[in-house]
Structure formats: structure tokens, C-alpha cells
Amino acid sequence: MVKEVVSSGRIAVNLGGDHSVAVGTVDGHSRGTDKRVSLLWVDAHADLNTSSSSPSGNAHGMPVSLLVKELEEDWPDTPAMEWQRPRLLINNVGFIGLRDLDPYEREVLKRFNVAAYGMEEVDRYGIVEVTKMALNRINPDGVNALHLSFDVDSLDIHEAPCTGTPVRGGLSLREAMQVMEIVRDTGTLSALDVVEINPLLGNDRQAETTVRAAVHVIKTLFGRCRFDSAPS
Ligand SMILES: NC(=[NH2+])NCCC[C@H](N)C(=O)O
């Protein structure tokens, strides 16, 4: 379905659910366009584990490593995954918001000099600079189709409490909206995931806070301005 939407020139919006949905959405996206796909992964986690490096065995910690060609050799045989082959280059993948990495993930980010920006960089350079640096590195000529994969756990736990693997010290909603404004203004967005919302993890008010944060992010990407709330 993502392939169909993207190939008809529309932007695919995918709501999750577990971040492993991105294996399918990014795969479909890259099949639906003639352009190369750049992937911006906004998340507390890099989700770069393989089934053998993963400390938890949870699939939501593995999607990015299934998607990039450079890590194909690191994967043991994965029956039932024959439908998917990696189609992205790791230098077209960027991360914003990282603050909880496993040893293999750290090693991969270093080995390939990946455009990975953690909360330290966000604090040091500011979110505007970090977003521009990330986009410049993963899509230097601005000609690739952009896939934005937004995990609500990139946000601080106060902004998005209802998520399975929260990590304190994350992005403010304002910082996330800033990322969305910059991405929107590039005109390159071709597909979006908003994932890891789990309203069952918390009370009604926390669920509402989390869902509203996600709605803000989506609306901002699709033109909502903070100054006047009519979409441009
Ligand atoms: N999309 C997520 N919430 N990922 C969390 C991953 C946590 C941990 N790194 C793991 O591999 O299990």
C-alpha cells in the first residue's frame, strides 16, 4: 500500500504500533519511487540491532539494520523475511534524538560514520542546526525522496508517556515541531511513520498527551503553522 501511495505522487502516512512496521513502510516506499530514499530516524534508539546482537530479542530494535545494504552480511538467515532485501545505503540514513544505544549499534554508527545526532548534540548545537546537518548528510543534493520515521519515544517522557521503551531526557515537543518545520520546508517528504504509541501504557490523561503530541507532529509536517494555526 505504501508503494502504491508513493508511486501515485502522494505522501504515505503510517501509524504504529511497533517500530518494526518501518521494515515494510520503508521497503514499500523505496519500491514506489525511482529516486534514492533517504531515511531520517527520529528516535531515542537507533534500532540497528540484528537478531544476534539484540539484547532483548525485540523486533522493534532491529528495523534499520534490515533496511541497509551494508549490514546484510551481519544477519543470520531470517526465514519468512525473504520478501525483503535491503535497499538503502547507510550513508543515506540519519538519526536524531539518540540516547540509548547497545554496543553493536554504537560500533555500527562508528564503523560507517553515520549521521547520528544524540541529545548531547541537540543540547550543544541546537535542534535547528542538528536537523540541517543531518539532512545535508543524508540528502546532500536534496534530490532523494525523504522517509521520516518518527518514534514518539524520541520525545521526552513528559511529552509522550505512553510508549513501551521510554528514555528520559528527550526532545521537547517544540524541538520535534522544529524538526518537522524544517523537513516540511525541504519539500522532499515522501513518507512518514509515527510509531510506538501505546495508549494502554498509562492513564487516560497520559494517553491523550501522547496522542496529541503525535497529532502536533503530523499537522506540523503537513503545513500547520504555530503563529496562525491555519495550514499553509
Ligand atoms: N523502537 C524502539 N522503541 N526500540 C527500542 C529498542 C531497545 C533496545 N535497543 C533493543 O534493541 O531492544
PDBQT file of the ligand as one rigid body, heavy atoms in Angstrom, charges set to zero:
ROOT
HETATM    1  N1  LIG A 301      11.702   1.273  18.584  1.00  0.00    +0.000 N 
HETATM    2  C1  LIG A 301      12.068   1.085  19.845  1.00  0.00    +0.000 C 
HETATM    3  N2  LIG A 301      11.332   1.535  20.815  1.00  0.00    +0.000 N 
HETATM    4  N3  LIG A 301      13.208   0.436  20.067  1.00  0.00    +0.000 N 
HETATM    5  C2  LIG A 301      13.732   0.113  21.347  1.00  0.00    +0.000 C 
HETATM    6  C3  LIG A 301      14.947  -0.759  21.234  1.00  0.00    +0.000 C 
HETATM    7  C4  LIG A 301      15.564  -1.020  22.575  1.00  0.00    +0.000 C 
HETATM    8  C5  LIG A 301      16.816  -1.863  22.546  1.00  0.00    +0.000 C 
HETATM    9  N4  LIG A 301      17.893  -1.186  21.900  1.00  0.00    +0.000 N 
HETATM   10  C6  LIG A 301      16.550  -3.195  21.854  1.00  0.00    +0.000 C 
HETATM   11  O1  LIG A 301      17.119  -3.461  20.823  1.00  0.00    +0.000 OA
HETATM   12  O2  LIG A 301      15.773  -3.958  22.359  1.00  0.00    +0.000 OA
ENDROOT
TORSDOF 0
